[in-house]
Amino acid sequence: MIGETAVVFAQVPLLKAQLEELKRRTGKTTTKDALQTAVTYYLRCPPIERPESERAGWKETEKKGDEEMNWWWSPSEREGM
């Protein structure tokens, strides 16, 4: 069983532009530091309640003709399409 003080290593795919923007916004130069700063900040912020109507349309994968579009790696890409 993992305790509350156990350290875990997590990975997430990001677009290079997203990572560079995260580094710029956090003022950090390394990926590790920028991600740690962002996670710490996010966990300390109060949650934002979104209306059910905004959440209802969100899916990890979406079929579009014969092509399957995967949104799990970049939600911002979904908004642009």
C-alpha positions as CSV (number, residue, x, y, z in Angstrom):
1,M,0.0,0.0,0.0
2,I,1.3,3.4,-1.0
3,G,1.5,5.8,1.9
4,E,0.7,9.5,1.7
5,T,4.4,10.3,1.8
6,A,5.4,7.8,-0.9
7,V,6.9,9.3,-4.1
8,V,5.5,8.2,-7.4
9,F,6.7,9.1,-10.9
10,A,4.0,10.0,-13.4
11,Q,4.3,10.6,-17.1
12,V,1.9,12.5,-19.4
13,P,2.3,13.3,-23.2
14,L,2.3,17.0,-24.0
15,L,2.8,19.0,-27.1
16,K,6.2,20.7,-27.1
17,A,4.4,24.1,-27.3
18,Q,2.3,23.2,-24.2
19,L,5.4,22.4,-22.2
20,E,7.2,25.5,-23.3
21,E,4.2,27.6,-22.3
22,L,4.0,25.8,-19.0
23,K,7.7,26.6,-18.3
24,R,7.2,30.2,-19.3
25,R,4.1,30.6,-17.0
26,T,5.8,28.9,-14.1
27,G,9.1,30.6,-14.5
28,K,10.9,27.3,-14.4
29,T,13.5,26.0,-16.9
30,T,13.2,22.3,-16.4
31,T,10.2,20.1,-17.2
32,K,10.3,18.5,-13.8
33,D,10.2,21.8,-11.9
34,A,7.5,23.3,-14.2
35,L,5.2,20.2,-13.8
36,Q,5.7,20.1,-10.0
37,T,4.9,23.8,-9.7
38,A,1.8,23.4,-11.9
39,V,0.5,20.4,-10.0
40,T,1.1,22.1,-6.6
41,Y,-0.7,25.2,-7.7
42,Y,-3.6,23.3,-9.2
43,L,-4.1,21.2,-6.0
44,R,-4.1,24.4,-3.9
45,C,-6.7,26.2,-6.0
46,P,-10.3,26.0,-5.2
47,P,-12.3,23.8,-7.6
48,I,-14.2,25.6,-10.4
49,E,-17.7,24.2,-10.9
50,R,-18.6,23.8,-14.5
51,P,-22.2,23.4,-15.7
52,E,-23.2,19.9,-16.6
53,S,-23.9,21.1,-20.1
54,E,-20.2,21.9,-20.6
55,R,-19.1,18.5,-19.3
56,A,-21.6,16.4,-21.1
57,G,-20.0,16.6,-24.6
58,W,-16.5,15.7,-23.4
59,K,-15.3,12.2,-24.4
60,E,-11.8,10.7,-24.6
61,T,-12.3,9.4,-28.1
62,E,-14.7,10.5,-30.8
63,K,-15.6,8.9,-34.1
64,K,-15.5,11.1,-37.2
65,G,-16.3,9.1,-40.3
66,D,-13.8,6.3,-40.6
67,E,-11.2,8.2,-38.6
68,E,-11.0,8.0,-34.9
69,M,-9.9,11.2,-33.2
70,N,-8.1,10.8,-29.9
71,W,-8.4,13.8,-27.6
72,W,-6.8,12.3,-24.5
73,W,-3.4,13.9,-25.2
74,S,-4.4,17.4,-26.0
75,P,-7.8,18.8,-25.0
76,S,-6.9,22.1,-26.7
77,E,-6.6,20.4,-30.0
78,R,-10.2,19.3,-29.7
79,E,-11.3,22.9,-29.4
80,G,-9.6,23.9,-32.6
81,M,-11.4,21.3,-34.7
